[in-house]
Amino acid sequence: MEYVAALSLVLRGKMEQKLRWYFKLYDVDGNGCIDRHELLNIIKAMRAINGTHQDQSAEDFTNRVFDKIDINGDGELSLPEFVEGAKKDNEFCEVMMKSLDLSHIVAMIHNRRHSV
Protein backbone atom coordinates (compact mmCIF):
# COMPACT_ATOMS: atom_id res chain seq x y z
CA MET A 1 0.00 0.00 0.00
CA GLU A 2 2.90 2.33 0.77
CA TYR A 3 4.13 1.87 -2.82
CA VAL A 4 0.76 2.97 -4.23
CA ALA A 5 0.72 6.06 -2.01
CA ALA A 6 4.27 6.96 -3.08
CA LEU A 7 3.42 6.44 -6.74
CA SER A 8 0.35 8.65 -6.40
CA LEU A 9 2.44 11.35 -4.73
CA VAL A 10 5.10 11.27 -7.45
CA LEU A 11 2.50 11.43 -10.21
CA ARG A 12 -0.03 13.86 -8.72
CA GLY A 13 1.46 15.49 -5.65
CA LYS A 14 2.26 19.16 -5.26
CA MET A 15 5.88 20.23 -5.61
CA GLU A 16 6.48 20.69 -1.87
CA GLN A 17 4.99 17.27 -1.09
CA LYS A 18 7.26 15.68 -3.68
CA LEU A 19 10.32 17.50 -2.35
CA ARG A 20 9.56 16.34 1.20
CA TRP A 21 9.21 12.76 -0.01
CA TYR A 22 12.40 12.98 -2.10
CA PHE A 23 14.22 14.30 0.95
CA LYS A 24 13.18 11.27 3.01
CA LEU A 25 14.16 8.98 0.17
CA TYR A 26 17.56 10.62 -0.35
CA ASP A 27 18.41 10.80 3.36
CA VAL A 28 20.03 7.38 3.06
CA ASP A 29 21.25 7.06 6.65
CA GLY A 30 18.00 8.45 8.09
CA ASN A 31 19.68 11.10 10.25
CA GLY A 32 17.33 13.89 9.10
CA CYS A 33 19.91 15.56 6.84
CA ILE A 34 21.41 15.01 3.41
CA ASP A 35 25.18 15.38 3.38
CA ARG A 36 27.41 16.00 0.36
CA HIS A 37 28.22 12.33 -0.05
CA GLU A 38 24.52 11.34 -0.10
CA LEU A 39 23.64 14.06 -2.63
CA LEU A 40 26.66 13.23 -4.79
CA ASN A 41 25.66 9.56 -4.92
CA ILE A 42 22.09 10.53 -5.83
CA ILE A 43 23.26 12.79 -8.66
CA LYS A 44 25.64 10.13 -10.00
CA ALA A 45 22.91 7.47 -9.87
CA MET A 46 20.36 9.68 -11.63
CA ARG A 47 22.84 10.47 -14.40
CA ALA A 48 23.72 6.80 -14.82
CA ILE A 49 20.07 5.75 -14.98
CA ASN A 50 19.06 8.53 -17.34
CA GLY A 51 22.18 8.17 -19.47
CA THR A 52 22.57 11.92 -19.68
CA HIS A 53 25.85 13.72 -20.12
CA GLN A 54 26.15 17.04 -18.36
CA ASP A 55 28.61 19.86 -18.88
CA GLN A 56 29.07 20.12 -15.13
CA SER A 57 30.48 17.14 -13.21
CA ALA A 58 28.37 15.55 -10.49
CA GLU A 59 30.91 16.79 -7.94
CA ASP A 60 30.74 20.38 -9.22
CA PHE A 61 26.93 20.28 -9.29
CA THR A 62 26.83 18.95 -5.72
CA ASN A 63 29.26 21.63 -4.54
CA ARG A 64 27.21 24.34 -6.26
CA VAL A 65 24.01 23.09 -4.62
CA PHE A 66 25.60 23.13 -1.18
CA ASP A 67 27.13 26.57 -1.78
CA LYS A 68 23.68 27.93 -2.66
CA ILE A 69 21.25 26.17 -0.35
CA ASP A 70 23.20 25.03 2.73
CA ILE A 71 22.15 28.20 4.55
CA ASN A 72 23.88 27.51 7.88
CA GLY A 73 27.03 26.12 6.21
CA ASP A 74 27.13 22.94 8.30
CA GLY A 75 27.75 20.66 5.29
CA GLU A 76 24.31 19.06 5.53
CA LEU A 77 20.95 19.93 4.04
CA SER A 78 18.08 19.92 6.50
CA LEU A 79 14.54 19.37 5.25
CA PRO A 80 13.75 23.11 5.28
CA GLU A 81 17.01 23.94 3.46
CA PHE A 82 16.32 21.22 0.87
CA VAL A 83 12.72 22.28 0.21
CA GLU A 84 13.34 26.04 0.20
CA GLY A 85 16.56 25.62 -1.77
CA ALA A 86 14.85 23.57 -4.45
CA LYS A 87 12.11 26.20 -4.71
CA LYS A 88 14.70 28.96 -5.23
CA ASP A 89 17.20 27.08 -7.41
CA ASN A 90 15.51 26.12 -10.67
CA GLU A 91 18.28 23.81 -11.85
CA PHE A 92 18.35 21.86 -8.58
CA CYS A 93 14.56 21.66 -8.50
CA GLU A 94 14.47 20.37 -12.07
CA VAL A 95 17.04 17.68 -11.28
CA MET A 96 15.08 16.57 -8.21
CA MET A 97 11.75 16.53 -10.06
CA LYS A 98 13.18 14.55 -12.97
CA SER A 99 14.87 12.06 -10.66
CA LEU A 100 11.67 10.10 -10.19
CA ASP A 101 9.64 11.25 -13.18
CA LEU A 102 7.47 8.28 -14.03
CA SER A 103 5.26 9.95 -16.63
CA HIS A 104 6.96 8.11 -19.51
CA ILE A 105 6.31 4.76 -17.81
CA VAL A 106 2.66 5.63 -17.16
CA ALA A 107 2.25 6.70 -20.80
CA MET A 108 3.80 3.42 -21.99
CA ILE A 109 1.43 1.39 -19.79
CA HIS A 110 -1.53 3.47 -20.98
CA ASN A 111 -0.58 3.01 -24.65
CA ARG A 112 -0.03 -0.70 -24.22
CA ARG A 113 -3.45 -1.09 -22.58
CA HIS A 114 -5.19 0.63 -25.51
CA SER A 115 -3.33 -1.32 -28.17
CA VAL A 116 -4.47 -4.71 -26.84
N, C-alpha and C positions, 0 to 999 in steps of 0.2 A: 504494500500500500504506500509505503514511503517513496518508492520509485515513481509511482503514478503522480503523487503530489509534487515531487521534484520536477518531473517532466512537464506537468501543467504550469508550474512556476516559470520554468525556462521558456516555455512557448507563449504564455499569456501574461506573465507577471509584469508588474511595473518595474522600471529601471532600479529603483532603490531596493525593492524586494530581491531582485536578481543579484544585485551587488552584495547584499547581505548574505545570500546563499552562497555566492561564489567565494566570499571571504571565508565562510565556515569550511567550504570544500578545500580551499587553498591553504588554510592553516593546518598544515600536515601534522604537526606535533600537538595540536590542540591546546596551545598555551594562550590563546586569545590574541595573538599577534602574528603577522607575517613578516619574517625576516628576509634579508637580501637573498640568502641561499634558497629559501622556499620560493620566492618570486622568480628567481633566476631559473630554477628547475621547471616552474610552470611555463615560463616563456619559451624555454628550450623545447619542452614537450609539445606545446601548441604549434610551434614552428615545424617540428618533425612530423606531427600528425597532418598538418595542413599542407606540408610540402612547399611552403612559401619561403622565398629568399628575400631578406630585408637588407636595406643599405646599412642599417645600424645593427651592430652585433647585439646578441641577447644581453651580454654583460653591460654594454653601453646603455641599452634601453632600460635595464634594471637600475643602473646608477642614476639615470636621468629621472626615473620615476621617484626614487628615494629622495633625490635632491629637491624635487618639486613638492612632494606630498607628505614626506616625513616631517611634519610641522615641528615636533619637539626635538628632532635630531637624535633620537635614541637608537636608530638603526633598525627599528621595527615599525610596521604599520599596524596601528590599532584599527578596530572596526570603524570608528568615526573618521580617522585619517583616510582609510581606504575608500569609504563611501564618498566623502566630500571631495577627496582628491580625484576620484574617477569622474565626478560630476564637473569638476573644473578643468580637467585635462582631457581634451577630446581624444587624443591619440591613445592614452591609457584606457579610457572608457571603451573605445572601439575594440581594442585588443581583448579586453575582458568580456565584452558582449559577444564577440565572435568566437571566444574560446569554447563555448558550449552551444553554438548556434546549430539547432537541429532542424531548421526549416527545410533544408534540402532533403533530409531523410523523411520528414513528414510528407513532402511533396512526392517523393518517390513511392512511398507506401500508398498515397492517395491515387497516383497515376496507375499503379499496378492493380489496385482494387477495381478501377474503372475499365481496365483493359481486359479483365477476365470475363 
